[in-house]
């Protein structure tokens, strides 16, 4: 398998991670489907979402697969008046990643990032490795430190 930029960056920083690949031939690319295909508990798989604040600043949020980002909680965490999701067509030019393969590691520019508080006490979480069909299992504390992310309450309870 060809290493992604996200993998190289973690490797160069000495951060341990394991690769989790899954088949995408069926077109099911959502994080819950990815968890099922990888044989991971759904509460261990996190998706990376990019949003834009009212002041036009971009923000990144890493949230559990089965949850939806609460925009009010996200705005509060970021100290912004309001936040809205980035349109899909803007994702690649802004981050270098495509929808379904967006990693919190290795974007074209490091944006302010928050990880849902539910990840803080886990021994590992899975996030995209920077391409569709490939995740990285990594310790959330090490990930947060590397990408300068804070933990915050970002989702509603399900």
DRENMITI-829302 format. One record per residue (C-alpha): x, y, z; residue in one letter. Coordinates in steps of 0.02 Angstrom, whole numbers, always signed. Layout:
<site><x>X</x><y>Y</y><z>Z</z><type>A</type></site>
...
//
This chain:
<site><x>+0</x><y>+0</y><z>+0</z><type>X</type></site>
<site><x>+60</x><y>+174</y><z>-44</z><type>X</type></site>
<site><x>+83</x><y>+287</y><z>+107</z><type>X</type></site>
<site><x>-22</x><y>+443</y><z>+116</z><type>X</type></site>
<site><x>+41</x><y>+612</y><z>+173</z><type>X</type></site>
<site><x>-52</x><y>+588</y><z>+338</z><type>X</type></site>
<site><x>+38</x><y>+423</y><z>+369</z><type>X</type></site>
<site><x>+208</x><y>+498</y><z>+327</z><type>X</type></site>
<site><x>+180</x><y>+645</y><z>+444</z><type>X</type></site>
<site><x>+133</x><y>+534</y><z>+592</z><type>X</type></site>
<site><x>+276</x><y>+416</y><z>+555</z><type>X</type></site>
<site><x>+402</x><y>+559</y><z>+546</z><type>X</type></site>
<site><x>+337</x><y>+626</y><z>+712</z><type>X</type></site>
<site><x>+361</x><y>+456</y><z>+793</z><type>X</type></site>
<site><x>+175</x><y>+434</y><z>+826</z><type>X</type></site>
<site><x>+118</x><y>+253</y><z>+825</z><type>X</type></site>
<site><x>-31</x><y>+208</y><z>+717</z><type>X</type></site>
<site><x>-105</x><y>+56</y><z>+633</z><type>X</type></site>
<site><x>-184</x><y>+53</y><z>+460</z><type>X</type></site>
<site><x>-363</x><y>-9</y><z>+440</z><type>X</type></site>
<site><x>-414</x><y>-35</y><z>+259</z><type>X</type></site>
<site><x>-588</x><y>-74</y><z>+196</z><type>X</type></site>
<site><x>-673</x><y>-109</y><z>+29</z><type>X</type></site>
<site><x>-767</x><y>+35</y><z>-52</z><type>X</type></site>
<site><x>-827</x><y>-54</y><z>-208</z><type>X</type></site>
<site><x>-1007</x><y>-50</y><z>-145</z><type>X</type></site>
<site><x>-1002</x><y>+141</y><z>-140</z><type>X</type></site>
<site><x>-1040</x><y>+148</y><z>+47</z><type>X</type></site>
<site><x>-914</x><y>+276</y><z>+106</z><type>X</type></site>
<site><x>-994</x><y>+342</y><z>+265</z><type>X</type></site>
<site><x>-902</x><y>+321</y><z>+429</z><type>X</type></site>
<site><x>-1029</x><y>+199</y><z>+503</z><type>X</type></site>
<site><x>-1009</x><y>+85</y><z>+350</z><type>X</type></site>
<site><x>-820</x><y>+103</y><z>+364</z><type>X</type></site>
<site><x>-828</x><y>+46</y><z>+546</z><type>X</type></site>
<site><x>-930</x><y>-107</y><z>+498</z><type>X</type></site>
<site><x>-814</x><y>-152</y><z>+355</z><type>X</type></site>
<site><x>-659</x><y>-133</y><z>+465</z><type>X</type></site>
<site><x>-736</x><y>-236</y><z>+604</z><type>X</type></site>
<site><x>-716</x><y>-89</y><z>+723</z><type>X</type></site>
<site><x>-840</x><y>-33</y><z>+854</z><type>X</type></site>
<site><x>-933</x><y>+115</y><z>+780</z><type>X</type></site>
<site><x>-889</x><y>+222</y><z>+932</z><type>X</type></site>
<site><x>-704</x><y>+208</y><z>+888</z><type>X</type></site>
<site><x>-721</x><y>+276</y><z>+711</z><type>X</type></site>
<site><x>-720</x><y>+465</y><z>+688</z><type>X</type></site>
<site><x>-755</x><y>+572</y><z>+536</z><type>X</type></site>
<site><x>-667</x><y>+734</y><z>+492</z><type>X</type></site>
<site><x>-779</x><y>+880</y><z>+449</z><type>X</type></site>
<site><x>-728</x><y>+1051</y><z>+386</z><type>X</type></site>
<site><x>-833</x><y>+1204</y><z>+421</z><type>X</type></site>
<site><x>-822</x><y>+1391</y><z>+394</z><type>X</type></site>
<site><x>-860</x><y>+1519</y><z>+528</z><type>X</type></site>
<site><x>-952</x><y>+1683</y><z>+513</z><type>X</type></site>
<site><x>-783</x><y>+1772</y><z>+505</z><type>X</type></site>
<site><x>-734</x><y>+1660</y><z>+356</z><type>X</type></site>
<site><x>-608</x><y>+1563</y><z>+461</z><type>X</type></site>
<site><x>-602</x><y>+1376</y><z>+424</z><type>X</type></site>
<site><x>-619</x><y>+1252</y><z>+566</z><type>X</type></site>
<site><x>-599</x><y>+1063</y><z>+574</z><type>X</type></site>
<site><x>-704</x><y>+950</y><z>+685</z><type>X</type></site>
<site><x>-671</x><y>+765</y><z>+718</z><type>X</type></site>
<site><x>-832</x><y>+681</y><z>+775</z><type>X</type></site>
<site><x>-895</x><y>+504</y><z>+806</z><type>X</type></site>
<site><x>-955</x><y>+410</y><z>+651</z><type>X</type></site>
<site><x>-1135</x><y>+392</y><z>+708</z><type>X</type></site>
<site><x>-1156</x><y>+571</y><z>+769</z><type>X</type></site>
<site><x>-1193</x><y>+735</y><z>+683</z><type>X</type></site>
<site><x>-1093</x><y>+891</y><z>+719</z><type>X</type></site>
<site><x>-1197</x><y>+1012</y><z>+822</z><type>X</type></site>
<site><x>-1159</x><y>+1178</y><z>+737</z><type>X</type></site>
<site><x>-1200</x><y>+1281</y><z>+892</z><type>X</type></site>
<site><x>-1084</x><y>+1176</y><z>+1001</z><type>X</type></site>
<site><x>-950</x><y>+1185</y><z>+865</z><type>X</type></site>
<site><x>-965</x><y>+1375</y><z>+856</z><type>X</type></site>
<site><x>-955</x><y>+1386</y><z>+1046</z><type>X</type></site>
<site><x>-799</x><y>+1276</y><z>+1050</z><type>X</type></site>
<site><x>-718</x><y>+1382</y><z>+914</z><type>X</type></site>
<site><x>-769</x><y>+1545</y><z>+996</z><type>X</type></site>
<site><x>-868</x><y>+1596</y><z>+842</z><type>X</type></site>
<site><x>-1040</x><y>+1674</y><z>+820</z><type>X</type></site>
<site><x>-1092</x><y>+1541</y><z>+695</z><type>X</type></site>
<site><x>-1023</x><y>+1399</y><z>+590</z><type>X</type></site>
<site><x>-1085</x><y>+1311</y><z>+434</z><type>X</type></site>
<site><x>-1023</x><y>+1157</y><z>+344</z><type>X</type></site>
<site><x>-902</x><y>+1186</y><z>+201</z><type>X</type></site>
<site><x>-980</x><y>+1144</y><z>+32</z><type>X</type></site>
<site><x>-908</x><y>+979</y><z>-35</z><type>X</type></site>
<site><x>-841</x><y>+1060</y><z>-194</z><type>X</type></site>
<site><x>-727</x><y>+1172</y><z>-88</z><type>X</type></site>
<site><x>-652</x><y>+1029</y><z>+13</z><type>X</type></site>
<site><x>-517</x><y>+972</y><z>-110</z><type>X</type></site>
<site><x>-450</x><y>+1145</y><z>-156</z><type>X</type></site>
<site><x>-445</x><y>+1196</y><z>+27</z><type>X</type></site>
<site><x>-379</x><y>+1038</y><z>+112</z><type>X</type></site>
<site><x>-305</x><y>+929</y><z>-25</z><type>X</type></site>
<site><x>-426</x><y>+790</y><z>+23</z><type>X</type></site>
<site><x>-584</x><y>+726</y><z>-59</z><type>X</type></site>
<site><x>-751</x><y>+692</y><z>+26</z><type>X</type></site>
<site><x>-739</x><y>+522</y><z>+111</z><type>X</type></site>
<site><x>-550</x><y>+531</y><z>+127</z><type>X</type></site>
<site><x>-523</x><y>+689</y><z>+229</z><type>X</type></site>
<site><x>-396</x><y>+666</y><z>+368</z><type>X</type></site>
<site><x>-367</x><y>+786</y><z>+513</z><type>X</type></site>
<site><x>-181</x><y>+757</y><z>+479</z><type>X</type></site>
<site><x>-90</x><y>+833</y><z>+330</z><type>X</type></site>
<site><x>-211</x><y>+959</y><z>+259</z><type>X</type></site>
<site><x>-136</x><y>+1091</y><z>+144</z><type>X</type></site>
<site><x>-143</x><y>+1210</y><z>+292</z><type>X</type></site>
<site><x>-165</x><y>+1172</y><z>+476</z><type>X</type></site>
<site><x>-334</x><y>+1241</y><z>+527</z><type>X</type></site>
<site><x>-397</x><y>+1259</y><z>+706</z><type>X</type></site>
<site><x>-459</x><y>+1086</y><z>+753</z><type>X</type></site>
<site><x>-571</x><y>+1011</y><z>+887</z><type>X</type></site>
<site><x>-599</x><y>+828</y><z>+928</z><type>X</type></site>
<site><x>-760</x><y>+773</y><z>+1011</z><type>X</type></site>
<site><x>-736</x><y>+746</y><z>+1198</z><type>X</type></site>
<site><x>-796</x><y>+566</y><z>+1180</z><type>X</type></site>
<site><x>-626</x><y>+521</y><z>+1107</z><type>X</type></site>
<site><x>-525</x><y>+587</y><z>+1253</z><type>X</type></site>
<site><x>-535</x><y>+430</y><z>+1362</z><type>X</type></site>
<site><x>-517</x><y>+300</y><z>+1225</z><type>X</type></site>
<site><x>-355</x><y>+204</y><z>+1202</z><type>X</type></site>
<site><x>-371</x><y>+230</y><z>+1013</z><type>X</type></site>
<site><x>-485</x><y>+302</y><z>+881</z><type>X</type></site>
<site><x>-488</x><y>+278</y><z>+693</z><type>X</type></site>
<site><x>-479</x><y>+428</y><z>+577</z><type>X</type></site>
<site><x>-456</x><y>+439</y><z>+390</z><type>X</type></site>
<site><x>-280</x><y>+409</y><z>+331</z><type>X</type></site>
<site><x>-306</x><y>+530</y><z>+187</z><type>X</type></site>
<site><x>-385</x><y>+419</y><z>+57</z><type>X</type></site>
<site><x>-549</x><y>+329</y><z>+37</z><type>X</type></site>
<site><x>-545</x><y>+153</y><z>+106</z><type>X</type></site>
<site><x>-405</x><y>+182</y><z>+229</z><type>X</type></site>
<site><x>-408</x><y>+234</y><z>+413</z><type>X</type></site>
<site><x>-274</x><y>+253</y><z>+545</z><type>X</type></site>
<site><x>-297</x><y>+192</y><z>+723</z><type>X</type></site>
<site><x>-208</x><y>+316</y><z>+836</z><type>X</type></site>
<site><x>-208</x><y>+370</y><z>+1019</z><type>X</type></site>
<site><x>-323</x><y>+521</y><z>+1031</z><type>X</type></site>
<site><x>-208</x><y>+617</y><z>+1148</z><type>X</type></site>
<site><x>-60</x><y>+597</y><z>+1032</z><type>X</type></site>
<site><x>-167</x><y>+646</y><z>+881</z><type>X</type></site>
<site><x>-232</x><y>+800</y><z>+971</z><type>X</type></site>
<site><x>-59</x><y>+855</y><z>+1022</z><type>X</type></site>
<site><x>+12</x><y>+830</y><z>+847</z><type>X</type></site>
<site><x>-125</x><y>+928</y><z>+757</z><type>X</type></site>
<site><x>-142</x><y>+1056</y><z>+898</z><type>X</type></site>
<site><x>-323</x><y>+1007</y><z>+929</z><type>X</type></site>
<site><x>-429</x><y>+1034</y><z>+1082</z><type>X</type></site>
<site><x>-561</x><y>+915</y><z>+1148</z><type>X</type></site>
<site><x>-737</x><y>+988</y><z>+1158</z><type>X</type></site>
<site><x>-918</x><y>+935</y><z>+1165</z><type>X</type></site>
<site><x>-968</x><y>+941</y><z>+981</z><type>X</type></site>
<site><x>-1116</x><y>+823</y><z>+963</z><type>X</type></site>
<site><x>-1285</x><y>+790</y><z>+1040</z><type>X</type></site>
<site><x>-1316</x><y>+626</y><z>+1130</z><type>X</type></site>
<site><x>-1400</x><y>+494</y><z>+1021</z><type>X</type></site>
//
